[in-house]
Amino acid sequence: MSRTTASASGITAPHSASRPLRVLVLGGTSEARALVEALANRADLAPSVSLAGRTRNPLPYPAPTRIGGFGGAAGLVTHLRAEGIDLMVDATHPFAAIMSMNAADAARLAGVPLLALARPAWTPQPGDDWQEAESLPAALAGLGAAPRRVFAALGRNEVRALEAVPQHHYLIRSVDAVEPPLAVPLAAYVLDRGPFVLEAEIDLFKSHGIEVVLAKNSGGTASAAKLAAARTLGLKVVLVARPPRPDVEAAANVGEALAWIDARLHARSARPASARRGV
C-alpha cells in the first residue's frame, strides 16, 4: 500500500496553457532530486514525485511525494489519468529495470510523453583493475573461491545474495540496516548515505584491509569515490553491468531533462486552444 506525504488534488483538470504543466518524476536518485528542486519554484510547472519506498527514511523532496508501488503499468496508467499528468520523467535507479519497463508501458497506454533521465555508466580509467559481470551471480563467481576481504555496495535488497559465497569477509555499506544480518561467518556493516569523498573511502578500505570492491555500475558522482579509492590503492573492482532498459527518449543529465520539459511547455503554449488535448 502506498502512502502520500503531500497529495495533488486527484482531479483531472482540463488542459490549458494557463494551468501549470504537471510533471511526474519517478525518483530515488540524486538526479531526480536536483530536477525536482529546479522545477519546484516555477509557476508554469507543477512537479510531483513517486518513490518506490525501498529506502525507509528518504530525504524529502520539495514537491508532493507519493511513496509505494503503483501495482504495475496498469496502476501507473490510473495514476497518470487521475492526476492529469502531462509529462513523466523516469529518474529511477539504473537498476530499477521493472519500474522503467512499467513506466514505458504506462506512458504509451496513457499517451503521456516520457523521458528517461539516465546518468551515464561508469567507465574504466587508467590504473583501474575492473572485472565486469552481466549479473550479480556472475559477479559473485568473479570474487573467486579463496576467501577475500570484500567491500560490498549493492543495496539492502540485493546484498543477501552474498550468502551464496560465505567464505569471504564482507564489509557491507547500505543506507538502511540489513535485517536480519547476513548468514555468513564474517561480516561488518556500515550505515551511510552518499555522496562519499575519496579520502574517507581510502581510510575505510585501509582500516578494513579491503582487497576487492563489489558494486553495481550505477554511474553518477555520489558513490564514484569508491572506484577512485580502489584505483589509488590498486584494488580489484567487480562491477555488475546494468540491466536492459526500454527504448525511450533519454537525457544524460538534469540540464537536458529541463530542456526537454521546457520544449514541451513551449509547444503546448504555441498550440491553438482548440487543439489542446494534452502536451
Stockholm file with secondary structure:
# STOCKHOLM 1.0

chainA/1-279         MSRTTASASGITAPHSASRPLRVLVLGGTSEARALVEALANRADLAPSVSLAGRTRNPLPYPAPTRIGGFGGAAGLVTHLRAEGIDLMVDATHPFAAIMSMNAADAARLAGVPLLALARPAWTPQPGDDWQEAESLPAALAGLGAAPRRVFAALGRNEVRALEAVPQHHYLIRSVDAVEPPLAVPLAAYVLDRGPFVLEAEIDLFKSHGIEVVLAKNSGGTASAAKLAAARTLGLKVVLVARPPRPDVEAAANVGEALAWIDARLHARSARPASARRGV
#=GR chainA/1-279 SS CCEESSCCCCCCCCCCSSSCEEEEEECCSHHHHHHHHHHTTCTTEEEEEEECSCSSSCCCCSSCEEESCCSHHHHHHHHHHHTTCCEEEECCCTTCHHHHHHHHHHHHHHTCCEEEECCCCCCCCTTCEEEEESSHHHHHHTTCSSCCEEEEESCTTTGGGGGGSTTSEEEEEESSCCSSCCSSSSEEEEECCSCCCHHHHHHHHHHTTCCEEEEECCCSSTTTHHHHHHHHHTCEEEEECCCCCCCCCEESSHHHHHHHHHHHHHHHHHSCGGGCSCC
#=GC SS_cons         CCEESSCCCCCCCCCCSSSCEEEEEECCSHHHHHHHHHHTTCTTEEEEEEECSCSSSCCCCSSCEEESCCSHHHHHHHHHHHTTCCEEEECCCTTCHHHHHHHHHHHHHHTCCEEEECCCCCCCCTTCEEEEESSHHHHHHTTCSSCCEEEEESCTTTGGGGGGSTTSEEEEEESSCCSSCCSSSSEEEEECCSCCCHHHHHHHHHHTTCCEEEEECCCSSTTTHHHHHHHHHTCEEEEECCCCCCCCCEESSHHHHHHHHHHHHHHHHHSCGGGCSCC
//
